[in-house]
Amino acid sequence: MSLDVTQILLSAQSADGSIRKHAEESLKQFQEQNLPGFLLSLSSELANNEKPEESRRLAGLILKNALDAKEQHRKNELFQRWLALDAGVKAQVKALLLQTLSSPVASARSTSSQVIAKIASIEIPQKQWPELIGSLLSNIHQVQPNVKQATLETLGYLCEEVSPEAVDQDQVNKILTAVVQGMNASEGNSEVRLAATRALYNALGFAQVNFSNDMERDYIMRVVCEATQSPDVKIRQAAFECLVAISSTYYDKLATYMQDIFNITAKAVRGDEESVALQAMEFWSSICDEEIDILDEYSSEFTADSDVPCYYFIKQALPALVPMLLETLLKQEDDQDLDEGAWNLAMAGGTCLGLVARTVGDDIVPLVMPFVEENITKPEWRHREAATYAFGSILEGPSADKLTPLVNVALNFMLSALVKDPNNHVKDTTAWTLGRIFEFLHGSALETAPVITAENCQQILTVLLQSMKDVPNVAEKACGALYFLAQGYVDAGSASPLSPFFQDIVQSLLVTSHREDAGESRLRTAAYETLNEVVRCSTEETAPIVMQLVPVIMMELHQTLEAGKLSTDEREKRSDLQGLLCGCLQVIIQKLGGMESTKFAFLQYSDQMMDLFLRVFACRNATVHEEAMLAIGALAYAAGSNFAKYMAQFYQYLEMGLQNFEEYQVCAITVGVVGDLCRALEDKILPYCDGIMTQLLKDLSSNQLHRSVKPPIFSCFGDIALAIGENFEKYLIYAMPMLQSAADLSAHTTATDDEMLDYTNQLRNGILEAYSGILQGFKSSPKTQLLMPYAPHILQFLDALHNGKDMDDSVMKTAIGVLGDLADTLGVNAGPLINQSTSSKQFLDECLSSDDPLVKESADWARIAISRAVSG
């Protein structure tokens, strides 16, 4: 098949759509009909210095995409496809790629580096391509800087793609030596030095052994610190990025370097270009993150101070660090409040100051307050804004005892500034600071005297509602402050101080959401989120006002569904609005449907609401589907068995949600709604169970569905079994083997990191909830005998969990509950099995003496059920 690959690659980038489409089709066909020829043609194109840069770059990109994909299942397919290729073809492709590293064209070298690393990520873990690292390292001694630069870039990508376990220590040492030498100040070529510095950033994960050796660590640290002083700004930035990565990966090895690091970061923050200064600041934020995590983890009173692996770097640096951070607050940009993605030195300084406050608590207050007092009334807006930002940044971390007296003095001043200050930046930051006061120093959990009292509550509300009429960025922060103000009264019982102003608050928020400029600064979203919080925290006293809100929000949703032809941009805005309105209705449904006094009157609206939600499903948009699905779940819960009348119409959308692998959040939420429906409809859900179970079983067997949806699916089996009782019989032969194999897998998973452990525990919990629902569903049915064959396996699973010793409290509670359910449902038949179980007695005793009241309660019940079964 002779094709002019160069021409096709150029045509695939043509401005003419039809030429482009034709070229893309040809490439697709070539790949499907002759994969080895396709890959060889692309690598030859990339390696050929006679070819145009554009065709070479696209050839490299297509090669890379032929080896890798975002979705895990697709990635695995491409890995297997490469490994299955003829060895000769693979060798030719790899030789051409390595040859490209010496091309005079920078983009070809760079693309080739990335493709080599992708192939390495497939082959090195399979113990293939053992000569790669050696041949790359031999390039380092080449004279041409471009070959050196490309080789270092390749080593960097390789360290990013391949896991450290796959490379032996001898090769790691050689890679690090080559990289660190390339970073040395003696390296005359700045492109080479930059590639080396960026490569070190990716190689740090490989350097565990080297960082444990004092001499090697000293050498690496010296070279990194020297690179922060390079005349080239990109090298300085990359070197500070390495320091940030070192601060989190090797926190415990930093003590001897901290004084030097402080000096170079302070110099950069005070005088270097912003891109470098931001990274220098990030170093301190990263150290704060490490110390906050360590102190959180060891915060229990049982830990002796000497056992806490914290070096208190921040506490030691405070007297010098805080003044440096305060200086940066005065370096604001004129329009930073209007740009959502803005990030500059002043914002980074405030963020770091906030982290410092969380790390050291009360100690920061005396270092910051003089700056606040000195600048808060100055005529230049930058001083007033910086003072307000500094004050707002230290409100989380220090104790309420320390902060409350300061806030009591500041509150009136801030309320006045929010209305009267002539500068929008100052108002924006003032509203944000008020929000932080209400978030951290207001609410029933605080033991100090309240900052918000019956006397000042009205003044606060008057100011916030007035501020919601200000420019969008200030109004958005005022909504945020109101959100936290309302949240603080969530436990106020029937006497919320907001009740007398409830009508005004709701009215103001609706007016704000309708502002012409509500699309700016997330204002509309903030208004609805705040309205939701105000409704969620409202009391029975204001329920009639919430009831009046129902037809208003329904009317708004109805209007979005009536819109005619819309542009893409308008369609997106409409979807956002529909999502917000469905979210708002969900909160209202939960509120009014959850109170006996309003439930009956509220449910008069359910037909109209359901009609609107079904129409929303007809608009294809994932976010809106999530919100509508959640609202329907809430409505089902409120309507109970009366919801059955909507099932015939709703079922097709439920099935669509369960089939939605791509937008897995929609799938996960739909699984949750099936649970709501089971609880609401009980056995009235039976006619739909075949379809639902078929889809759930398909979901579980799919390798395309995101793993996070699998635990809720198992748990959903339990909901269905509880709802339909012994009718679950026909699903046992499908559901039980799936549960058993997942149980075996999850019992013997050794989690390598916290994320894996969390997931494993979620999976265990889902499986246990399924067993619990199935056992309870069959209780007192003549068919309980059907479960006997599965009982030994369930007990083995509980034994394995108990012996694994890595259950969290929620798994422990569900597990001991399952033991009780087994005894309760199977009665005397379960007795001998429980007696044979190796650890059930020990497990029960442990749960009975647990500190967690929920575990203990579950265990008390299980003990009674077990003693009945065993003595029966």
C-alpha positions, 0 to 999 in steps of 0.5 A: 500500500504505497501512500505519500505519508508526508502529504497525508500528514500535511493534509490532516492539518489543512484549514479546509475541513473536507481535505482534513477529513479525507486525510484523517480517514486515510490514516485511520484506514492505514492503521487498521489495515497494516499496523506495523507498516503504519508505525514504521512509516510514522517513525521514519517520517519523524526521523527524516530531517528532509521532511517538513517540521509540521508532518514530523510533529504530527507523525510523532503525536499520532505515534504517541497516541497509538501507545497511550490513552487516558482511559485505563481500559483503552491504555491496557489495550494499546499496551497489549497491542504494542507487546504483540507486535513483531520484535523486528518491527519494534526494534526498527521503530525504537532505532528510528526514535533514538536516531531522531534525538540527534535531529537539528529540529527541536520539535522532532527531538522533543516529540521523539523523547515523549514517544521513547518514554511511552514505549519504555513505560510498556517495555521496562516493567516487562524486562524488555529494552534493557539496553535503552538506559545505557544507550541514552547515557552514552549520548550524554558524552556527545559533544553536540548540545542538542543531543545532550538536551534531547537525551536529558529530556528523554530521561526526564520523561522516562522517570515520569512514565516508569515506576521506580520499582521497575529500574534497578538501583545501579541504573538509577544512580547512573541516571541521577549522575547524568542529570545532576552533572547536566545541571551543574553551573559548569554546563555552558549550554543553558538548554542542556542545563534546563533539560537536566533541571526538569529531568531531576524534577521527574527523577526525584521519586527514584532517588530514595536511596540517594537521599538517604546517603548524606554525601549524595544528598548534599551534592544534589541539594547544592546543585539544585540551590546553585541552579536557583541562582542561574542567569536564565529565568527558566532554569531558576524556576525549574530549580525552585520547582525541584525544591518544592518537590523535595520539600514534600518527598524528602521533608525529613531530610531537610533540616541541615539545608533550611537556613540556606533555603530560606535565604534563597527563597527570600531573595527570590520572593523579594526580587526575582521575576514573578514566575520564580518568586511564585515557586519560591513561595510555593516551597513554604506552602508545601512545608506547611502542607507537610507539617499540617498533615503530620500534626493532624495525624499525630494529634491524639493525646496518646502521642509523646511529643518526641514521637511526632516526626515534625521538625517545626520548620515553620515555627522556627522560621516564623520571625523571618517568614511572616514579614516576608509574606506580609510584604508580598500582600502589597504587590496586588495587580489592579484587576486580579479580582475580575480574572477567575484564574488570576494567580500572583505574588500577593495571592500566593502570599496570602495563601501561604500566610493562611497555611502558616496560620494553620501550621502554628496556630496562635503564634502567628497572631502577634506577628500579623496584627501590627501590620493589620493595624498599621495599614487598615486605615491608610489612604492608599487602597493597596495598604487597606486591602493587604491589611484586610487580606492578612487578617482574613488569612489568619482566621483558620488555625489560631484558637477562638479564644485568641481571635474572638476579641480581635474579631469583635473589634474588627467586625464593625470596621469591616461592615462599614468598609464593605459599604463605604470603602471607595475601592472595589478590591478592598470591598471584595477582600472585606466581604471574603474576610467576613465570610471567613469570620462566619465560617470559623468563628460562628456556629454552635460548636464554638465554646467562646462567646458568640461573635454574632449576637441578636444585637449585630445580626440585623446590621450584618444582614443589612450590609450583606444584602446591600453588598449583593447589589454591588459589582459582581465580584463583591456581590459574589463574596457577599453571597459567600459570607451570607452562606457561612452566616446561615450555615452557623445556624444549622443547629439553631432549632426553632429559634434561628436569628435569621427567621425575622429576615428570611423573606428579605434574604430569599428575595435578595438572593433571587433578585441577585440571581436575575441580575443582567451581569450575574454571569460574571464572577460566578455570581449566579452560581453563588446566589443559588448556592447561598439560597440552598444553604439558607433553605437547608438551615431554615426552621419550621417557622419559615417553612411557609416562605420556602413553600412559596419558593416552590412555584417560583423556582419551578416557573424558572425551570419551565422557562429554560425548557421553553427556550427556542433555538440557542447558540452553543454558548447560550445552550451551555448557559442554559444547562448551567442554570437548569443544573442550579435550579434542579439543585435548588429544588432538591434542597427544597424537596428535602426540607419540605418533604422532611417535615410532617407539617409541610409534607402533605401540602408540598407533595401537591406539587410533585406531578408538576415537578416530576414533569419538569425533571423528565423534560430536563432529561430530554436535554442531553447534558451530563451535569444537568442529569446529575442534578435532576437525578439527585432531585428525583431521588429526594422526591422519591424519598419524600413521596414514598410508595406514591412515587410508583405512579411516575416509574413507567415514565421515569424508568427509561432515564433511570436505565440511561443513567445506569448505562452511562459509562462515560460520565461515570458520576451520572452512573454513580448518582443513578445507582444511589437513586435506585437505592432511594427508590427501593426505600420509597417503593419497597416491593412496588419496585419489583416490576423494574428489578429485572431491568435494573439488576441486568444493568447493574450486573453488566456495569460490574462486569465492564472494564470500562466503568470507573472503579469508584462506581462499583462499591455503590453497586454492590450496596445497591444489591442490598437495597434491592433485596431489602425492598423485594425480600424473597423475590430476590431469589432469582438473582442470587445465582448471578449476584452471589458469585460476583459478591464472592469474587469481589470479597476475595479480592478485597480481603486480600488486597494489600493497599500500597497507599491511602487512596488504595486503602480508602477504595478497598474499604469502600469496596468491602463496605459495599459488599457487606451492605449487599450481604446485610440487605440480602440476609435481612430481605430473606428473614422470616421467609420460608426460603432462607435455606437458599442462603445456606450454601453462601454462609461459609463464604460470608464467614470466611470473608469476615474472618479474612477482614478481621485478620487483615487488621486494616478495616476502618470503623465504618467497615467494622460496623457493617461487618459485625452487623453482617455477622448478626444478620447471618445469625438472625436470618439463618438462626440455629442453622448458622450456629455450628458455622459461627462456632467453627469460624476462627475469629468471630468470637474475638471480632465480636469482643473487639467490637463490643469494647470499641470506642465508636458508639455505632460499632458498639451498638451494632455489636450489642445487637449481633451478640444477642442474635448470635447467642440465640443462634448458637444456643438454639 
